[in-house]
Amino acid sequence: MQRYTYKVVELREKLMGGKMSGDRLERVLNDHARDGWQLKTITSADVKGRVGPGGVEGLLVTFERPVQ
């Protein structure tokens, strides 16, 4: 039976209402693919911001790859 390992990456929108860049997401996906990670899911979530309490809109990007 194949076993997998997982990695979750948090991507936040920029402060002050900026939008998540498609180019940034593409770069993250390609960087992880080069290291053998395959995209499993992308989930919208409130991700803790750097300043103050609460969260900001963001994505949780989950990758998987077989355990070797």
C-alpha positions in Angstrom: 0.0 0.0 0.0 1.4 3.4 -1.0 2.0 5.9 1.8 2.1 9.7 1.4 3.5 12.7 3.2 1.7 16.0 3.2 2.7 19.7 3.3 0.4 22.7 3.9 1.3 26.1 2.7 -0.5 29.3 3.8 -0.9 32.0 1.2 -2.4 35.3 2.4 -3.8 38.2 0.5 -1.8 41.4 0.8 -2.7 43.9 3.4 -5.3 46.7 2.7 -7.6 44.7 0.5 -5.1 43.5 -2.1 -5.9 40.4 -4.1 -4.0 37.2 -4.2 -1.9 37.1 -7.3 -2.4 34.2 -9.8 1.2 34.6 -10.7 2.2 34.1 -7.0 0.0 30.9 -6.7 1.5 29.6 -10.0 5.0 30.2 -8.7 4.3 28.3 -5.4 2.7 25.4 -7.3 5.7 25.1 -9.7 8.3 25.5 -7.0 6.8 22.6 -5.0 6.3 20.5 -8.2 10.0 20.7 -8.9 10.6 19.1 -5.4 8.2 16.2 -6.2 5.1 17.6 -4.5 1.7 17.2 -6.2 -1.2 19.5 -5.5 -3.9 17.8 -3.4 -6.3 20.6 -2.4 -6.7 24.4 -2.3 -9.0 25.7 0.5 -10.1 29.2 1.2 -9.6 30.1 4.8 -9.0 32.9 7.3 -5.2 32.9 7.8 -3.6 34.7 10.7 -2.2 38.1 9.6 1.1 39.6 10.7 -0.4 42.7 12.3 -3.1 42.7 14.9 -5.7 40.1 16.0 -7.9 38.1 13.6 -7.2 36.8 10.2 -7.2 37.8 6.6 -8.6 36.0 3.6 -6.1 33.4 2.3 -5.6 30.0 0.9 -4.4 26.7 2.4 -2.6 24.8 -0.3 -2.1 21.1 0.5 0.5 19.1 -1.4 1.3 15.4 -1.2 4.0 13.1 -2.4 4.8 9.4 -1.9 7.0 8.4 1.0 10.2 6.9 -0.4 
